[in-house]
Amino acid sequence: MARSREEQYVCTQCGSTASKWSGRCADCGEWNSYEVFRTTPGTKKSPRVSSSGRSAKVRNLSEVELGTIPRISSGIEEMDRVLGGGIVPGSVILIGGDPGIGKSTILLQVLSATSATHRVLYVTGEESLQQVGMRAVRLGLSGDSLPALAETRVDTILTAATQTRPEIMVVDSIQTVFSENLDSAPGSVSQVRESAARLVDYAKHEGVAMILVGHVTKEGALAGPRVLEHMVDTVLYFEGDSNSRYRMIRATKNRFGAVNELGLFAMTETGLKEVTNPSAIFLANRHEKTPGNVIVPLLEGTRPILAEIQALTVEANQGGGSRRVAVGLELNRLTMLLAVLQRHGGVQAVGLDIFINVVGGLKISETSADLAVLMAIVSSLNNRVIPYDWVIFGELGLSGEIRPVRNGLERLQEAVKHGVRQAILPKANAPRKPLDDLIVHPVSHLSQVLEILQNQ
């Protein structure tokens, strides 16, 4: 007897398929990542393939007309910055974040701002239209030109989109959308992949800017198959502590702009308001005479931002071992930096609990903060204050050398704007011309930095 269901197994990490279950994915090596994927024989697994009737034409790249990419302003400058200048027609944007962090709020604000000049459509699968309307009223948004649809079936969503022909379309969220051609629950690997593929295909061939909202796991990664991130053009992550009023949107993938670009927002009663001067926010409550505090100029995408790094060193409990805790910084890098400090700086960290915190919930992903992290630790250990109008930056090598970082001049210019008077920086990043009474200390080795701080 023929089976009424065809079964395949799909890896939740890389999206590869197998005819039978295995404990380990043969492609990506992940353990226990296979989930069952059932289809009904005779049904089309990908209706988008044969129903369109489109013919493909192969052309040489030299025959392709190249021009500037048209963009649609989102009406929010910080969002345009993260997207690389605005929303590109025909692009697919995936935005993820913790529940309640503001994903639906900011997208409703974007559609409201663009609805005056462009056709838009807001598709919600998690809320009723009444709930969406209540949020719009609370945010002070007009719903006169903001059409919405409460639907989870992908075929119905595409039918409505074909009728209304929106230029910008939001689907909130992709985990709630499902295809009736698949015999699996909404949110499963097969449903997320199939529904996303249908929506991406529609966006590409109709020139619709598609924004998909995605859930995240407890580790902070987007839920669903990893192939979902490869299918879209831009991936945005909402960052920030739910107890803080500030939210950050970071681009981790962008085919039309710089990655790691950061947009800062403040949550208010009327929605998310953009913050145009992030450095002032992160340095607002710093204390001038506190050991263990160091200001470092970071580069988030193309924007320099001043951040504060705090370090606390205390004696470890006997028999309990030393603890290393890093908030906003990779723990493995902290361990490596401590080894360099001990070997080439002569500073012993054995028997100490060391705690590192990046103020404001900022997450450091670049190496320019290496020197600032170690100097904050030395400052706390020696109970010596580093002046609040100093900045320190530079990458640290395993042999104790100080390596240059990119855009050193832009970092210094941002520091000068906020009252910084002295800077310790890599020798290769020293400016050729003086900057507004800024005293520069070029260094090439860790020992030079320790000597400067010892004599200040």
C-alpha positions in Angstrom: 0.0 0.0 0.0 1.4 3.4 -1.0 2.0 5.8 1.9 -0.4 8.7 2.2 2.4 11.0 3.4 5.9 11.5 2.1 8.5 12.2 4.8 11.7 14.0 4.7 13.9 15.3 7.5 15.1 18.9 7.5 18.0 20.3 9.6 16.9 23.3 11.7 20.4 24.8 11.4 21.4 24.7 7.8 18.1 23.6 6.0 19.6 20.5 4.4 17.2 17.5 3.8 17.6 13.8 4.4 15.4 10.8 3.6 15.8 9.3 7.1 16.5 10.6 10.6 20.1 10.8 11.8 21.5 12.0 15.1 23.9 14.4 13.3 23.5 16.6 10.2 25.8 15.4 7.5 26.2 19.0 6.1 26.7 21.3 9.1 27.5 18.7 11.8 24.9 19.8 14.3 23.5 17.2 16.6 19.8 16.4 17.1 18.8 19.1 14.6 16.6 17.0 12.2 12.8 17.6 12.2 10.3 15.7 10.2 8.9 17.3 7.1 5.7 15.8 5.6 4.0 16.5 2.3 1.0 14.9 0.6 1.9 13.0 -2.6 0.6 14.8 -5.7 0.5 18.3 -4.1 3.0 20.8 -5.3 5.7 21.5 -2.8 6.6 24.8 -4.4 3.6 26.3 -6.3 5.6 29.3 -7.1 7.8 27.3 -9.5 5.4 26.3 -12.2 2.4 28.6 -11.8 4.0 31.9 -12.8 4.6 31.1 -16.4 7.6 33.4 -16.5 10.5 32.7 -18.8 14.1 33.2 -17.9 16.6 35.1 -20.0 20.4 34.7 -19.6 22.4 37.8 -20.1 26.1 38.8 -19.7 26.9 41.1 -16.8 28.2 43.7 -19.3 24.6 43.9 -20.7 23.0 44.6 -17.4 22.0 48.3 -16.9 23.7 49.6 -13.7 22.3 52.5 -11.9 21.7 53.9 -8.4 19.5 51.8 -6.3 16.2 53.7 -5.6 15.3 53.9 -1.9 12.2 54.7 0.0 12.7 56.7 3.2 11.2 55.0 6.2 10.5 58.4 7.8 12.8 57.6 10.6 16.4 58.7 10.2 17.9 56.1 12.5 16.1 53.3 10.6 17.3 54.7 7.3 20.9 54.7 8.6 20.7 51.0 9.6 19.2 50.1 6.3 22.0 51.9 4.4 20.0 54.9 3.3 16.4 53.7 3.1 14.2 50.8 2.0 15.1 49.3 -1.3 12.1 48.2 -3.5 12.1 44.5 -4.0 14.3 43.8 -1.0 13.4 41.5 1.9 14.2 42.6 5.4 14.1 40.2 8.4 13.9 41.9 11.8 14.2 39.9 15.1 14.2 40.7 18.8 12.9 39.6 22.2 9.2 39.8 22.8 7.9 43.2 23.7 11.1 45.0 22.7 9.3 47.1 20.0 9.4 45.3 16.7 5.7 45.8 15.9 5.7 49.3 17.2 8.5 50.6 15.0 7.2 48.8 11.9 3.8 50.4 12.5 5.5 53.8 12.8 7.4 53.1 9.5 4.2 52.2 7.6 2.4 55.2 9.0 5.2 57.5 7.9 5.4 56.1 4.4 1.7 55.5 3.8 1.3 59.2 2.7 3.4 58.7 -0.4 3.4 54.9 -0.9 1.0 52.0 -0.9 1.5 49.9 2.2 0.1 46.7 3.8 0.4 45.5 7.4 -0.2 41.7 7.8 -0.6 40.5 11.3 -0.7 36.8 12.3 -0.3 37.3 16.1 -2.8 40.0 16.8 -6.3 40.9 15.8 -7.0 44.1 13.8 -8.6 45.6 16.9 -5.3 45.1 18.8 -3.4 46.7 16.0 -5.8 49.6 15.8 -5.5 50.2 19.6 -1.7 50.3 19.3 -2.0 52.8 16.4 -4.3 55.1 18.6 -1.9 54.8 21.5 1.0 55.8 19.3 -0.9 58.7 17.9 -0.9 57.3 14.3 -3.6 57.8 11.7 -5.0 54.7 10.3 -6.8 56.3 7.3 -4.2 55.2 4.8 -2.8 52.2 6.6 -4.6 49.0 5.3 -4.1 45.9 7.6 -4.9 42.2 7.2 -5.2 39.6 10.0 -4.3 36.4 8.2 -1.9 33.4 8.6 -2.4 31.5 5.3 0.3 32.4 2.9 -1.9 31.9 -0.2 -4.5 34.3 1.2 -1.9 36.8 2.1 -0.4 36.8 -1.4 -3.9 37.0 -3.0 -4.6 40.1 -0.9 -1.2 41.6 -1.8 -1.9 41.0 -5.5 -5.2 42.9 -5.2 -3.9 45.8 -3.2 -0.4 45.9 -4.9 1.5 47.4 -1.9 4.9 48.9 -2.3 5.9 48.2 1.3 4.5 45.1 3.1 5.0 43.9 6.6 4.4 40.3 7.8 4.2 40.0 11.6 5.5 37.3 12.1 6.9 34.7 9.7 6.5 32.0 12.4 2.7 32.3 12.3 2.4 32.0 8.5 1.8 28.6 7.0 1.1 26.9 3.7 -1.8 24.5 3.3 0.3 22.4 1.0 2.4 21.1 3.9 1.2 18.8 6.6 3.1 20.5 9.5 2.3 23.0 12.2 2.9 26.8 11.7 6.3 27.7 13.0 7.9 24.4 12.0 11.1 24.3 9.9 9.2 23.3 6.8 6.5 25.9 7.2 8.8 28.8 7.9 11.1 27.9 5.0 8.2 27.4 2.5 6.2 30.5 3.6 9.4 32.7 3.5 10.3 31.3 0.0 6.8 32.2 -1.3 6.9 35.7 0.2 10.5 36.3 -1.0 9.6 35.2 -4.5 6.6 37.6 -4.6 8.7 40.5 -3.3 11.5 39.9 -5.9 9.2 39.7 -9.0 6.7 42.3 -8.0 9.2 44.8 -6.7 7.6 44.9 -3.2 9.7 45.9 -0.2 8.9 43.0 2.2 9.6 43.2 5.9 9.4 40.0 7.9 9.3 39.8 11.7 11.0 36.8 13.2 11.0 35.3 16.7 14.3 34.8 18.5 15.4 31.9 20.7 16.5 32.2 24.3 20.1 32.5 23.1 19.1 35.6 21.0 19.3 33.9 17.6 16.5 34.0 15.1 14.2 31.0 15.5 13.7 28.6 12.6 16.0 27.3 10.0 19.3 29.1 9.4 18.5 29.2 5.7 15.9 31.9 6.5 18.7 34.4 7.1 20.3 33.5 3.7 17.1 34.0 1.8 16.6 37.6 2.8 18.6 40.7 1.8 18.9 42.4 5.2 18.9 41.0 8.8 18.2 43.4 11.6 18.4 42.6 15.4 16.7 44.6 18.1 19.0 44.8 21.1 18.6 46.3 24.6 17.6 45.6 28.1 13.8 45.4 28.7 14.4 47.4 31.9 16.0 50.3 30.0 14.2 52.8 27.8 16.8 52.6 25.1 16.6 50.2 22.2 19.2 49.5 19.5 18.8 48.1 16.0 21.8 46.5 14.5 22.3 45.3 10.9 24.1 41.9 10.8 23.5 41.4 7.1 22.8 44.0 4.5 23.2 43.6 0.7 22.5 47.3 0.2 24.6 48.9 3.0 27.2 48.5 5.7 26.8 45.7 8.3 27.0 46.3 12.0 25.4 49.7 11.5 23.6 50.8 14.7 20.5 52.8 15.2 19.5 54.0 18.7 16.0 54.6 19.9 14.3 55.6 23.1 11.0 54.0 24.1 8.3 56.5 25.0 4.6 56.5 25.5 4.1 57.5 21.9 6.5 54.9 20.4 10.1 54.7 19.6 11.9 58.0 19.2 15.3 58.2 17.5 18.4 59.3 19.4 20.7 61.3 17.2 23.6 61.6 19.6 24.3 58.1 21.1 27.7 59.1 22.7 25.9 61.6 24.9 23.5 58.9 26.1 26.2 56.4 27.0 28.3 59.0 28.8 25.4 60.9 30.5 25.9 59.4 34.0 29.6 58.7 34.2 31.5 59.5 37.4 34.6 61.6 37.1 36.6 60.0 40.0 35.8 56.3 39.9 38.6 53.7 39.4 38.0 51.2 36.7 36.1 53.4 34.3 37.5 54.1 30.8 36.0 55.8 27.7 36.6 54.1 24.4 35.6 55.4 20.9 33.9 52.5 19.1 32.9 52.3 15.4 29.4 50.9 14.9 29.2 50.5 11.1 30.2 53.9 9.8 29.3 55.8 13.0 31.8 56.5 15.8 30.3 56.2 19.3 31.9 56.9 22.7 31.2 54.1 25.2 32.2 53.6 28.8 33.8 50.3 30.0 33.7 49.5 33.7 35.9 47.0 35.5 35.8 45.7 39.0 38.5 43.5 40.6 38.0 41.8 43.9 39.8 39.0 45.7 38.4 35.5 44.9 36.9 33.3 47.6 39.4 30.8 48.8 38.8 27.4 47.2 36.2 28.7 44.8 38.5 29.6 41.9 38.6 32.9 40.0 35.6 34.2 38.2 35.5 36.1 34.9 32.3 37.8 34.0 31.8 40.0 30.9 28.7 41.8 30.0 28.8 43.3 26.5 32.2 41.7 25.7 33.1 38.2 24.5 34.4 36.2 27.5 37.0 34.3 25.5 38.6 37.6 24.4 38.7 38.8 28.0 40.5 35.6 29.0 43.1 36.1 26.2 43.6 39.8 27.1 44.3 38.9 30.7 46.9 36.4 29.6 48.6 39.1 27.6 48.4 41.5 30.5 50.1 39.0 32.8 52.8 38.0 30.3 53.8 41.3 28.8 52.5 43.8 31.4 53.6 42.1 34.6 50.2 42.4 36.1 49.0 39.3 37.9 45.3 38.5 37.8 45.5 35.2 39.6 43.2 34.9 42.6 41.0 37.8 41.4 37.4 37.9 40.4 37.2 40.2 37.4 33.9 41.8 36.2 33.6 43.8 33.0 30.5 45.8 32.0 29.8 47.9 28.9 27.5 50.7 30.0 24.1 51.1 28.3 23.7 47.5 27.1 26.1 48.0 24.2 27.7 44.9 22.8 31.3 45.3 21.6 32.1 43.2 18.5 35.3 44.9 17.4 38.9 44.6 18.7 39.5 48.4 19.2 38.4 48.1 22.8 41.2 45.7 23.8 43.4 48.3 25.3 40.6 50.1 27.1 39.4 46.8 28.7 42.9 46.1 30.1 43.4 49.7 31.4 40.0 49.6 33.1 41.2 46.4 34.9 44.5 47.9 35.8 42.8 51.1 37.1 40.5 49.0 39.3 43.3 46.8 40.6 45.5 49.8 41.5 42.6 51.9 42.7 43.9 54.7 40.4 41.4 56.9 38.5 41.9 57.4 34.7 40.8 61.0 34.0 37.3 61.2 32.6 38.5 63.4 29.7 40.8 60.6 28.4 40.0 58.0 25.7 41.9 54.8 25.1 41.6 52.5 22.1 43.7 50.0 20.2 43.9 46.3 19.3 46.2 44.2 21.4 48.4 41.4 19.9 49.5 38.3 21.7 53.1 39.6 21.9 51.9 42.8 23.6 52.1 45.0 20.5 49.4 47.7 19.9 47.9 47.3 16.5 46.0 50.1 14.6 42.3 50.1 14.0 40.2 51.5 11.2 38.9 55.0 11.1 41.1 56.3 13.8 40.7 59.9 12.9 36.9 59.7 13.0 37.0 58.2 16.4 39.2 61.1 17.7 36.9 63.7 16.1 33.9 62.2 17.9 35.9 62.2 21.2 36.9 65.9 20.8 33.3 66.9 20.2 32.5 65.5 23.7 35.3 67.3 25.6 38.1 64.7 25.5 41.5 66.3 25.9 43.9 63.3 25.9 44.0 60.1 23.9 46.1 56.9 24.1 46.0 55.2 20.7 48.1 53.0 18.4 51.1 54.8 16.8 49.8 54.1 13.3 46.5 55.9 14.2 48.2 59.1 15.3 46.7 62.1 13.4 49.0 64.0 11.1 47.6 67.4 12.2 46.7 68.4 15.7 43.0 68.3 16.7 41.7 71.2 18.9 44.2 71.0 21.8 44.0 67.2 21.9 47.0 65.7 23.5 47.9 62.4 21.8 49.9 59.6 23.3 50.9 57.2 20.4 52.0 53.8 21.7 53.3 50.6 20.1 53.5 48.2 23.1 51.5 47.5 26.2 54.4 48.5 28.5 54.2 52.1 27.1 50.6 52.4 28.0 51.2 51.2 31.6 54.0 53.7 31.9 51.8 56.6 30.7 49.1 55.8 33.2 51.6 55.3 36.0 53.0 58.8 35.5 49.7 60.7 34.9 
